[in-house]
Amino acid sequence: MVLQVYDELVFDAHKDEIEDLQPMIKEMMESALPLNVPVVAETGVGDNWLDAH
């Protein structure tokens, strides 16, 4: 992780690792705390922050 902006996390990863990292990060974010409501994390990939949205 290289940056946190409000409720978003920015990661820098090699393109060959994205397929493995994306579901792993999503699962960790959604299960970080035991809550009574579901937590849904969305992911995006791009060459910059705007493209990842």
KESE-98677 format. One line per 10 residues: number of its first residue (from 1); their letters; for each residue x, y, z of C-alpha. Coordinates in steps of 0.5 Angstrom, whole numbers, plus 500, padded with zeros to 3 digits. Example, Ala and Ser with C-alpha at 12.3 -4.5 7.8 and 13.67 -1.06 7.14 Angstrom:
<nodes>
1 = AS = 525,491,516; 527,498,514
</nodes>
This chain:
<nodes>
1 = MVLQVYDELV = 500,500,500; 503,507,498; 497,511,500; 491,512,504; 486,517,501; 480,518,506; 476,511,505; 481,509,499; 487,505,499; 492,506,493
11 = FDAHKDEIED = 497,500,492; 503,499,487; 504,492,484; 507,489,478; 502,488,473; 504,480,473; 501,480,481; 495,484,480; 490,478,479; 493,475,485
21 = LQPMIKEMME = 493,481,490; 486,484,488; 482,478,491; 487,478,497; 486,485,499; 479,485,498; 478,479,502; 482,482,508; 479,489,507; 472,486,508
31 = SALPLNVPVV = 474,481,514; 478,486,518; 473,487,523; 467,483,526; 461,487,524; 454,485,524; 453,489,517; 456,487,511; 462,491,509; 463,491,501
41 = AETGVGDNWL = 470,493,498; 471,495,491; 477,494,487; 480,498,481; 486,497,477; 489,503,472; 496,506,471; 493,512,475; 488,514,481; 483,516,476
51 = DAH = 484,510,471; 483,505,477; 476,508,478
</nodes>
